[in-house]
Amino acid sequence: MRSAWLVALLAGGATVFAFAPFGLFALAFLGLGVLAWLLADAARARAGFALGFAWGFGAFAAGVSWLYVALERYGGVPAPVAALAIGLFCAYLALYPALAGAAFVALRRGGIARAPVRAAALFGALWLLSEWLRGVVFTGFPWLAVGYAQTPPSPLAGLLPVLGVYGVGGLSAFVAALCAFALRAGGVRALLAWRPALALVVPFAAGFALLGQAWTQPAGAPLKVALVQTDFAQSLKWDPARFEEVLRVNLELAREAFAQPQTPALVVLPETTLPTLLDRLPEGYLEVFAGLASQAGGDLVMGAFRRDAEERIYNAAISLGSAPVQRYAKQHLVPFGEYSPPLFGWFYELAQIPMSDQTRGAPDQQPMRFGDQQVALNICYEDLFGAELIRALPAATLMLNLSNLAWYGDSLAQPQHLQIARVRALETGRPMLRSTNTGMTAVVQPDGSVAAVLPAFERGVLHAEVRGHQGTTPYARWGDRLALLAAVIPILLAALAAAARPRGAEAR
């Protein structure tokens, strides 16, 4: 059994290559297929739990280990404590595939070889449910949900506007398990039998058919935008000796952006681009930005911390320029980074994280309006939560993300985050604009393609022209409900069948 755990661990780790920047999306099927193959041999639920845990620990240890950089290099946490904290976090995340594995072994009925399609449907449904739970429990951490690997050119990308990332992840698990179970039953001949072959072809055929489907349509005049990448290392951004330099560079980049022959209508600076509270800025500093934008006949959006009359601090964005001042406050905060969960105050005695005691913004904030475009903002981590972003639809015509991933150094975090933005664009049928501190500043089209991107760790301004979109994708209308409903059916049927089995009957 130990060899099976090792295989599961390695298969989970290898699955990370399915995601950006590697983009080998087929490895998601292979990695999940290995897990399904191993689960078919598991005699008890606890064995399924162990296999799922090993797979998940391998995947998360390989895929989100960049969190260590934030704790040790920039958070001031001692290296052994940071390593232990990340290990425990990966172990927590691994509980979700572990529970899926245990539930699969407990609920499967009959021989897998006799009914590979039914067994694969159960595996896919449980995987979908486990990833959805990981995205909502304790505020959620859905990073590396398998559906994120299925951006174009994956044929399953066409289903993202319908089923969302969790639904496509469940389909990926179904396809992987079906191949594994059919091959176990009788090799390629069993896989090509009409039921497995049809069940395998349908998801890919549907995805191919929907790849060219335009769920939304252009709205309003093209908008010239300038997305600023300030490129300040996290160790320097909050250094008091660099305070004036950071303010000066932000102003210079904004001035450069507006000075182009084709003046942009909207200039965007990244998350928390100003290293202090808005009310602590030098007198007249914000007015200079407002004057630049107004003189150009445009607007500017920048990320900054603000404080209200009750001394509550928000990770926020503010607009200045031709339009009236508009504000947005981050709604979905990062546990341990932006607020302390109950009983974890001790963590902040170890870590040194600026502005770490923040307040959530209201969930019903309206998009910012610039001309005939309505721009729905989200800040950094918020774009992981597609079901929350669609609250701004159908009113919003553009999506705008402000991020600062300097916390994670030169790691997988940046390309993985851009891939998440591509999925959000597909789910909403809206362009996603990204202005980041160190990368990846980009324009993502509604079909998930990246129209333009700045190199990471380079200071600069990305100029582009975008069209807002109106209309509603099925996912924007129904959220995750369609995918969850599809998952409930095979799970419920399997649970009823398991309850009807005579006590002591073999689960297999």
Sequence and secondary structure as in RCSB ss.txt:
>XXXX:A:sequence
MRSAWLVALLAGGATVFAFAPFGLFALAFLGLGVLAWLLADAARARAGFALGFAWGFGAFAAGVSWLYVALERYG
GVPAPVAALAIGLFCAYLALYPALAGAAFVALRRGGIARAPVRAAALFGALWLLSEWLRGVVFTGFPWLAVGYAQ
TPPSPLAGLLPVLGVYGVGGLSAFVAALCAFALRAGGVRALLAWRPALALVVPFAAGFALLGQAWTQPAGAPLKV
ALVQTDFAQSLKWDPARFEEVLRVNLELAREAFAQPQTPALVVLPETTLPTLLDRLPEGYLEVFAGLASQAGGDL
VMGAFRRDAEERIYNAAISLGSAPVQRYAKQHLVPFGEYSPPLFGWFYELAQIPMSDQTRGAPDQQPMRFGDQQV
ALNICYEDLFGAELIRALPAATLMLNLSNLAWYGDSLAQPQHLQIARVRALETGRPMLRSTNTGMTAVVQPDGSV
AAVLPAFERGVLHAEVRGHQGTTPYARWGDRLALLAAVIPILLAALAAAARPRGAEAR
>XXXX:A:secstr
 HHHHHHHHHHHHHHGGGSTTT  THHHHHHHHHHHHHHHT  SHHHHHHHHHHHHHHHHHHHSTTHHHIIIIIS
   HHHHHHHHHHHHHHHHHHHHHHHHHHHHH  S GGG HHHHHHHHHHHHHHHHHHHTTGGG   TT GGGGG
 TTSGGGGGHHHHHHHHHHHHHHHHHHHHHHHHHHHHHHHHTSHHHHHHHHHHHHHHHHHHT   SEEEEEEEEE
EEEE    HHHHT GGGHHHHHHHHHHHHHHHHTSSS  SEEE  TT SSSBGGGS TTHHHHHHHHHHHTT EE
EEEEEEE TT  EEEEEEEEESS  EEEE SS  BTTTB  TT TTHHHH   TT S     TT   EEETTEEE
EEEEGGGGG HHHHGGGTTT SEEEEEE  GGG SSTHHHHHHHHHHHHHHHHTS EEEEESSS  EEE TTS E
EEE  TT  EEEEEEEEEEES  HHHHHTTHHHHHHHHHHHHHHHHHHHHS TT    
